[in-house]
Amino acid sequence: MASEIEDDVRGKGPEDEGTLATSLNLWPEEYLEGWEPERSRLFLPALAGTELGTHTAVRISIRGTGIAATVDGPVVGARRIGSSALVPGVFLALAGRGASAASYLERVARGQPVDFNERDPRYSVSWRVGLRHGKWRLQARTLNVSHEGCSVTWPGPPPTVGDPIHIWIRALLGPTLAAEVCWAGTAPGGGTAGLRLKILGRSGRKWRSAVDRAAEAGAPVV
């Protein structure tokens, strides 16, 4: 019998709400025209047929710079039919790390100096997970995972950056993994957070093995 986590990796569960992932190469002026920092909203000339509310992760490369970053958030608007002046596409609402990535790409597009640090690959995978913070317990779902951490979303307010969290997945980890909130934000219908995991012992090895299996199964890199 396949484990719960394996069913989610394959995206075959009947209630799977996985993130839609894609990638785009945009010219600097094209990106800047679509980014609305005052509303934390980004227009992307793609995915025009996507349903409103779909959580989407997009790896954006700024042409001519060799620099890319991933933004993620729900689709809050769509331009289904384009014209000579307006191309079809979708609007994403960005919060937390997604908004930070969008601001980072704005600096890149404007030619401003930025720090560029390589990181472990992150895979778009939707796993049902449990989170515990003191007496606070809830069920959440991952947006993406890596060997060192994950981002999660759930119906409710976000925690505070720096808060200690414990995470577990039934039939995978057994004992919980300790984690720390490294970013937090809000999205329509709930909270989002990035967790930095303390990869220790048997649970840590199981987590990394699960991430490797997700990669082998073809989970998109975001």
N, C-alpha and C positions, 0 to 999 in steps of 0.2 A: 504493500500500500504506500503510495507517495505521501510524503509529509505535507503539512499545510504550506510550508514555505516553498516547496518545490512546485505545488499547484500554482502559487502566485507568480513564481518566476516564469512559468510557461504562459501565464495570462489566460488560463482556461477556466478559472473559477467563475461561477455564475454571477457573483456580485463583485467581480474584479473592477476596481476603479483606477486602473493604472494611468500613469502620466503619459500623454502623447509627446513623443520626442522627435525632434528634427534638427537640421542645421541650415544656416544661411550664410552667404557671403554678401556683405553690404558695403557699398561705397561710403566714405565718411559722411558726405552730405545726405545720403539716403538714410543713414542711421539717425542723424541729427534731426531730420525732418519728421521722423516718427516718434522721437522721444519727447515726452511732456513731463519734465521733472516736477513741476508744480502739482501735477495730478498723479505722479508716479505711475504713468501709463505709457505703454510703448506700442506703436503700430508696426506690424510686420507684414511685408508684402507676400504673404503665403498663407496656406491653410484656410482659405476663405470659406470652405464648406464645413469647418469645424463648428460643433454645437456650442452655444453659450454655456459657460460654466465648466467646460473641459479644462482640466489642469494640464498645462503645456510647458515643456522644458525645451528651450531652443539654444543651441550652441551657435553663437554669432561671431563670425570672423570679420574684422574690419579690413577691407581690401587695401593692399599696399603697406600694411603694417606688420603682418605676420602674427598679430595678437588676436586672441579670441577669449570669450568668456561665456558662461551659461546663465541665461535668465530664465526664471520660471514663475508661473502664476496662472490664474484662471483667465479664460477668454471672457471678456466682458462686453465685447462689441465686435461686429463684423461688417465688412463692406463686401457684399456678395457679388456685385456687378461693378466693374471698373469703367473708366473712360480714358480718353487721351491724357487727361490731367490727373485723374485719381485711379490708382491701381487697386485691385481687390486685395483683401487681406483681413487680418484680425487685430484687435486691440487686447493687450494683456494688462491686467492690474498687477503691479509688482509691490512686494513688501519684503522686509527683512533682507536676506542675502540677495534675493532677486533684484531688489531696488539698488543695493550696493553694486552689484555687477553691472547694472544699467548705467549707473553714474561713472563707474570705472571705464566702460566703453565710451561714454561721452568724452571723457578726458582723452582717450586714445584717438577718437575721431577728430577732436580739436587740435591734435598734435601736441598736447601737453605732456610733460614727463610723467611716467607711471612706473611703479614697481611691477615686475612680471616674475612670478614664482611658479615653477612647475609643481604639480600636485599629483597624488595618486589618482588613477582613473576613477570616475564616479559613474555608476550604472543606473539607468532608469529602471527601478524595480519597485513594485508595490507589494510590500509585506505587511500583514497585520501584526502589530506589536503591542505589548503592554508597557506602560510607563508608570513609574512610582517616584513621588517626591514627597517624603514625609507621609502624611495621611492622604495626600492627593494621589489618586489612582485613576487611570483611564485607558481606553483602547485607542490606539492611533494607527496610522498607516505611513509607511515610508514613501518618499518621493524619489529619492535616490540613495544609493549606498556605496561605500568604499571600504577599503581595508581598515581605515581609521575612524570611520564615523558614518553618519547618515543625516538626512533631513527628513522631518516628519510633519504630518498635519493631522488635525483632529478638530471636532466641533467644540470650541471653547476658547477662552482667552489664553494667550501665550505665557510661558514662564518668564523669569528674569534672567538676563545674561549672567552667567557665572553660577547659576543654581546647579546643585548636584542632582542627578537623575539616575534612576536605575531602569534598564530596559531588558525585556525578555521576549522570546518567541517560543510559544508552546511547541514541543517536539524538536526544538533545535538547540537551545542554549542550556536548558536545565537551570542551573544557578544563573542569577541575573548578571548583567554586565554593568559596571559603574560607568557613568558618563557625566559630561559637563555641558551646559548650554553655552554655545559659542556665539550664536545669534538667535534673535527671536523677532517675530513680526505677526501681523494679522493679515488675514485674507477673508474674502466674503464667506461667511458661514463658519469661521473657526480661526485657530491659531496655527502658526508654523514655527519651527525651530530647527536649528542645526545642532547636532549633538556630536561632541568629540568623545569617542569611546576609550576607555582604559582597557586595552587589549591584553588581558592577563589570563594565564591558566587555560583550562580546558574550554571554558566558554569563549575565550578570545580566539582560540584555534578553530572552534566550530564556526564562529562568525566569519572569519576569513575564508574558511572552506566554502561556506554558503555563498559568499561574494564571488569566489572563483567559479562556483557552479553556475551562478547567474551569468557571468561573463561567457562561459563555455556554451551556455544555452542561447546566446545571442542577444543578451540585454543591451540596449543602445547605450553608448557612452555619451554623457552629458557634461 
